[in-house]
Amino acid sequence: MNKSKIIMAVTIGIMSFMMIYVMLIQINIVNDDDREELEVMRDTELRELLASYKEKYEDADKQLVDTRAKIEEYKKDDKSEEDAVALLEEEVNQANMLLGKTNVKGEGIVITMDDNIRYDEQESRIVESLDLVYLINELKFAGAEAISINDQRIVSTSNLFNINNLININTQGTQRTIRIAAPYVIKAIGDKKNLEAALTIKGGFIYNYLLDDYIVNVEAEDEIFINKYEGDLSLNYVKKKEAK
């Protein structure tokens, strides 16, 4: 096998891995303490959530079909070594962007959430991990392509959970522990008009949280910078299933 064919094989492998990764690993940032609250979600909310996941799955499935078509095209084409290297670099860059391993920029919105401390503790409003989970999901449903919280990139393996008055984010056992505190600055890259409208519309995230006396603000920006994810994205349990 010549060098060009080896590079092409590596490219195909990367593309296949990316599509499997996107389809099989969904963002899961709800800890055990939050499950009880999720169980009492209104029926309409659950139906909307199911519809959104169905749409996401259909999009991922379409991307998988398109990728398979590309792979077949690459197999048929007799590309030069230079073309193969350029293709490999392009696919690696795209893979890193999808995985959150690249610094990115673009238009979007910046949301700031802070604790609203009152003299009466029962009247205080403390931002918890579940609040940020809801916000992340709202942003993703509205089309956000990259999200960070206090400069911590949100990826498919991200986790959020409460530790006293702090929130752990992107923790990986004892090897990587990151804790953040209010105020929480959430950056989201995407269509700024759509993102802002989705959050501020009546019944949207910010509308509801303002009604509950939380301190929350949103600003649309022409250019937002989001840093890459610094943690480990290796898979420990997902394995390729051999075809029969």
NORUR-V237305 format. One record per pair of residues at least 24 apart in sequence whose ideal C-beta (glycine too) atoms are under 10 Angstrom apart, sorted by sequence separation. I is the first residue (numbers start at 0). J is the second residue. D is the distance in Angstrom with one decimal. If there is no record, write none. Layout:
i->{I:I}
j->{J:J}
d->{D:D}
This chain:
i->{66:110:135:195:132:194:132:151:191:25:110:132:191:192:110:131:132:149:151:191:130:149:150:190:191:25:108:128:129:149:185:187:191:25:107:128:129:148:149:127:128:129:149:153:182:183:185:188:191:22:108:127:128:149:153:181:182:187:21:22:25:127:128:149:150:152:153:182:186:188:189:107:108:131:148:149:188:22:23:107:110:112:125:130:148:149:150:187:188:21:22:107:127:128:131:147:148:149:186:188:21:22:107:109:110:128:147:148:186:187:105:107:125:127:128:146:147:148:186:19:22:105:126:128:146:147:186:18:21:22:103:104:145:146:147:18:21:103:143:145:146:102:143:144:145:146:18:19:101:103:143:144:145:17:18:21:142:143:144:17:18:99:141:142:143:144:18:19:97:99:138:142:143:15:18:96:97:99:131:138:139:141:142:14:17:18:96:103:134:138:141:102:114:135:137:138:139:143:15:101:134:138:142:143:14:15:18:100:131:135:141:142:177:14:99:130:134:141:177:98:99:100:126:131:141:143:175:11:14:15:99:126:141:142:175:14:98:99:125:126:138:141:174:175:97:98:99:126:137:140:141:174:11:12:97:98:99:10:11:14:138:169:171:10:11:137:138:169:170:171:137:169:11:141:7:10:11:141:134:8:116:7:8:114:115:137:138:7:114:137:10:113:114:136:137:7:112:113:114:111:112:113:134:7:111:112:113:133:134:157:6:14:111:112:153:156:4:7:10:17:110:111:112:152:154:155:157:3:4:6:9:10:13:17:20:110:111:130:133:134:150:151:152:154:156:3:5:7:8:11:109:110:133:150:151:152:153:156:3:4:6:7:10:11:14:17:21:109:110:147:150:152:154:156:3:6:7:10:13:17:20:21:108:109:110:147:151:152:155:156:2:3:5:6:9:10:12:13:16:17:20:108:109:130:145:147:151:152:154:156:1:3:4:6:7:10:11:14:18:107:108:145:146:147:151:3:6:7:10:13:14:17:107:108:145:147:2:3:6:9:10:13:17:107:108:134:144:145:147:1:2:6:9:105:106:107:108:109:126:145:105:106:107:108:130:52:55:104:105:106:107:108:110:124:51:55:103:105:106:108:110:130:51:54:105:106:108:107:108:124:126:48:51:52:106:107:110:124:125:126:51:108:123:124:126:50:51:108:122:124:108:124:37:48:112:36:47:112:33:110:32:33:37:110:117:32:33:37:112:115:32:115:30:110:115:116:29:30:33:114:115:28:29:33:113:114:115:28:112:113:30:112:113:28:29:111:112:113:28:29:111:112:27:110:111:112:26:110:111:28:29:109:110:111:28:109:110:26:108:109:26:108:109:107:108:109:107:108:26:106:107:106:107:109:105:106:107:108:105:106:107:105:106:104:105:107:104:105:26:103:104:105:103:104:102:103:102:103:101:102:103:28:101:102:33:99:101:26:28:33:99:100:101:26:27:28:30:32:33:99:100:26:27:28:29:30:31:32:98:99:100:24:25:26:27:28:29:30:98:99:100:24:26:27:28:29:30:96:99:23:24:26:28:95:100:95:99:21:98:20:30:95:28:28:24:24:23:20:24:20:23:19:20:16:19:19:19:16:15}
j->{90:134:159:219:157:219:158:177:217:52:137:159:218:219:138:159:160:177:179:219:159:178:179:219:220:55:138:158:159:179:215:217:221:56:138:159:160:179:180:159:160:161:181:185:214:215:217:220:223:55:141:160:161:182:186:214:215:220:55:56:59:161:162:183:184:186:187:216:220:222:223:142:143:166:183:184:223:58:59:143:146:148:161:166:184:185:186:223:224:58:59:144:164:165:168:184:185:186:223:225:59:60:145:147:148:166:185:186:224:225:144:146:164:166:167:185:186:187:225:59:62:145:166:168:186:187:226:59:62:63:144:145:186:187:188:60:63:145:185:187:188:145:186:187:188:189:62:63:145:147:187:188:189:62:63:66:187:188:189:63:64:145:187:188:189:190:65:66:144:146:185:189:190:63:66:144:145:147:179:186:187:189:190:63:66:67:145:152:183:187:190:152:164:185:187:188:189:193:66:152:185:189:193:194:66:67:70:152:183:187:193:194:229:67:152:183:187:194:230:152:153:154:180:185:195:197:229:66:69:70:154:181:196:197:230:70:154:155:181:182:194:197:230:231:154:155:156:183:194:197:198:231:69:70:155:156:157:69:70:73:197:228:230:70:71:197:198:229:230:231:198:230:73:203:70:73:74:204:198:73:181:73:74:180:181:203:204:74:181:204:78:181:182:204:205:76:181:182:183:181:182:183:204:78:182:183:184:204:205:228:78:86:183:184:225:228:77:80:83:90:183:184:185:225:227:228:230:77:78:80:83:84:87:91:94:184:185:204:207:208:224:225:226:228:230:78:80:82:83:86:184:185:208:225:226:227:228:231:79:80:82:83:86:87:90:93:97:185:186:223:226:228:230:232:80:83:84:87:90:94:97:98:185:186:187:224:228:229:232:233:80:81:83:84:87:88:90:91:94:95:98:186:187:208:223:225:229:230:232:234:80:82:83:85:86:89:90:93:97:186:187:224:225:226:230:83:86:87:90:93:94:97:187:188:225:227:83:84:87:90:91:94:98:188:189:215:225:226:228:83:84:88:91:187:188:189:190:191:208:227:188:189:190:191:213:136:139:188:189:190:191:192:194:208:136:140:188:190:191:193:195:215:137:140:191:192:194:194:195:211:213:136:139:140:194:195:198:212:213:214:140:197:212:213:215:140:141:198:212:214:199:215:129:140:204:129:140:205:127:204:127:128:132:205:212:128:129:133:208:211:129:212:128:208:213:214:128:129:132:213:214:128:129:133:213:214:215:129:213:214:132:214:215:131:132:214:215:216:132:133:215:216:132:215:216:217:132:216:217:135:136:216:217:218:136:217:218:135:217:218:136:218:219:218:219:220:219:220:139:219:220:220:221:223:220:221:222:223:221:222:223:222:223:222:223:225:223:224:146:223:224:225:224:225:224:225:225:226:225:226:227:153:226:227:159:225:227:153:155:160:226:227:228:154:155:156:158:160:161:227:228:155:156:157:158:159:160:161:227:228:229:154:155:156:157:158:159:160:228:229:230:155:157:158:159:160:161:227:230:155:156:158:160:227:232:228:232:155:232:155:167:232:168:169:232:234:234:232:237:234:237:234:237:234:237:239:240:239:239}
d->{10.0:6.8:8.2:5.2:9.9:7.8:9.9:6.2:10.0:7.7:9.9:6.0:9.4:7.3:8.3:5.6:9.7:9.0:6.8:4.2:9.6:9.8:8.9:10.0:6.8:8.0:8.3:8.9:8.2:4.4:9.8:9.6:7.7:9.1:9.1:4.2:9.2:6.7:8.3:9.1:5.2:8.4:9.4:8.9:7.9:9.5:9.1:9.3:8.8:9.5:9.4:9.3:5.0:8.6:9.7:8.8:9.8:9.8:9.5:7.5:9.6:5.6:9.2:6.0:7.8:9.6:9.2:9.6:8.4:9.4:9.6:10.0:8.6:7.0:5.8:5.8:5.6:9.9:9.3:7.2:10.0:9.4:9.4:9.5:7.3:8.3:8.1:7.7:9.0:9.4:4.6:8.4:10.0:9.9:8.4:8.3:5.2:9.4:5.2:6.1:5.5:7.3:8.0:10.0:9.5:5.1:7.2:8.0:8.0:8.5:7.4:9.0:7.7:7.4:7.9:6.8:4.8:10.0:5.5:9.9:8.4:7.5:8.0:8.4:6.9:8.2:9.5:7.5:7.2:6.5:8.0:9.0:8.0:5.0:9.0:9.4:8.4:5.1:9.7:7.2:7.7:9.8:9.4:8.3:4.3:9.0:6.2:8.3:9.3:9.6:4.1:5.4:7.9:9.1:4.7:10.0:9.2:6.6:5.2:9.8:9.4:7.1:8.2:9.9:4.4:9.3:9.1:9.9:9.3:9.0:7.6:4.8:9.0:9.2:5.0:8.7:9.9:9.1:9.4:9.8:8.9:7.0:5.9:9.9:7.8:8.3:8.2:9.0:8.9:4.7:8.2:9.2:8.6:7.8:9.6:9.7:9.3:9.3:7.3:9.7:6.2:7.6:5.7:6.2:5.3:8.6:9.9:8.7:6.5:8.8:5.7:6.9:9.1:9.1:4.8:8.7:9.0:5.1:8.7:9.8:7.4:8.4:9.5:7.3:8.9:9.3:8.4:9.4:6.9:7.2:3.9:5.5:8.0:8.2:5.6:6.4:6.5:8.0:7.9:8.3:6.5:3.6:8.9:7.6:9.4:7.8:9.3:6.0:9.1:7.3:7.3:7.9:8.8:9.8:9.2:9.5:8.7:9.7:5.2:8.7:7.9:7.3:5.7:8.9:9.9:6.5:7.7:8.1:8.9:6.2:6.3:5.5:6.4:9.2:9.7:7.0:7.7:9.5:8.0:9.7:9.6:6.0:9.7:9.0:9.6:7.2:8.5:8.0:4.6:4.7:9.8:5.1:7.9:9.1:9.1:8.8:7.1:3.9:9.3:9.5:6.6:7.4:5.7:6.8:5.6:4.7:9.6:6.5:8.9:8.2:9.0:9.8:7.2:8.3:9.2:8.8:9.9:9.5:7.0:8.0:8.2:5.5:7.1:6.4:9.5:9.8:8.7:8.8:9.4:7.0:9.1:9.4:7.6:9.9:8.8:7.5:7.6:9.1:9.3:8.7:9.5:9.9:6.1:4.9:7.7:6.6:9.6:9.3:9.6:9.9:6.5:4.4:9.0:8.1:8.3:6.1:8.2:8.7:6.6:9.3:9.4:5.1:5.5:9.9:5.8:7.7:6.6:7.2:8.0:9.0:5.7:4.0:8.0:6.4:4.1:4.2:9.9:4.7:5.3:4.9:8.1:9.1:8.5:5.4:7.4:9.3:8.2:7.7:8.2:9.6:5.7:8.7:8.6:6.0:6.3:9.4:9.8:6.4:7.8:9.9:7.5:7.8:7.8:7.5:8.5:4.7:8.6:8.7:6.9:8.9:7.8:8.1:8.0:9.8:7.6:8.8:9.0:8.8:9.7:6.7:5.5:10.0:7.5:6.7:9.3:4.8:7.9:8.0:5.3:9.0:8.0:6.1:4.9:8.8:4.9:9.7:8.2:8.5:5.3:9.1:8.4:5.7:7.9:4.1:8.0:8.9:9.6:9.9:9.0:9.9:9.1:9.9:9.2:9.8:7.0:5.3:9.6:9.8:9.1:9.7:4.3:7.6:8.1:5.6:7.8:9.9:8.0:7.3:7.6:7.4:5.4:9.3:9.2:8.4:8.1:8.4:6.3:9.7:4.8:9.6:9.5:9.2:9.8:8.5:9.2:9.1:4.8:6.2:5.3:6.5:7.0:7.8:8.3:9.3:9.2:9.2:7.2:5.4:9.1:8.4:4.8:9.6:9.1:4.7:8.6:9.5:10.0:7.5:7.8:7.4:9.8:9.6:8.4:8.6:9.9:6.4:8.5:9.3:8.6:8.5:9.4:7.2:9.3:7.4:8.5:8.6:4.6:10.0:7.7:9.2:8.4:5.8:6.8:10.0:5.9:9.6:8.4:8.4:7.1:8.6:4.8:7.6:7.2:9.9:8.2:7.2:9.3:9.3:6.8:4.2:9.0:6.8:7.8:8.0:5.7:8.0:4.9:8.7:5.2:9.8:7.0:8.2:9.7:6.7:4.9:9.8:9.0:7.0:7.9:6.9:9.6:8.6:4.9:8.1:8.9:7.2:8.1:7.2:5.6:5.2:8.0:6.6:8.2:10.0:5.3:5.8:7.7:6.7:7.3:7.8:6.2:6.7:9.0:6.6:9.4:5.4:8.6:7.9:9.2:6.5:4.6:7.0:7.0:5.9:6.5:8.5:6.5:9.0:9.5:8.8:4.9:8.5:7.7:7.3:7.1:5.3:7.2:8.6:9.6:5.6:7.8:7.9:9.5:5.0:9.2:8.7:5.3:7.3:9.9:8.2:9.4:5.3:9.0:7.8:8.2:9.2:7.4:7.4:9.0:6.4:5.9:5.4:8.2:5.5:8.9:7.5:8.7:7.2:9.1:4.0:8.9:9.4:6.8:8.1:8.5:5.3:8.2:4.0:7.3:9.7:9.6:4.6:6.4:7.6:4.6:8.8:7.8:9.3:9.3:9.3:6.9:9.4:8.2:7.9:7.1:9.7:8.0:7.7:5.8:7.3:9.2:10.0:8.7:9.7:9.6:7.9:9.3:8.7:7.3:7.9:6.4:9.8:8.2:9.5:8.0:8.0:9.9:9.0:9.1}
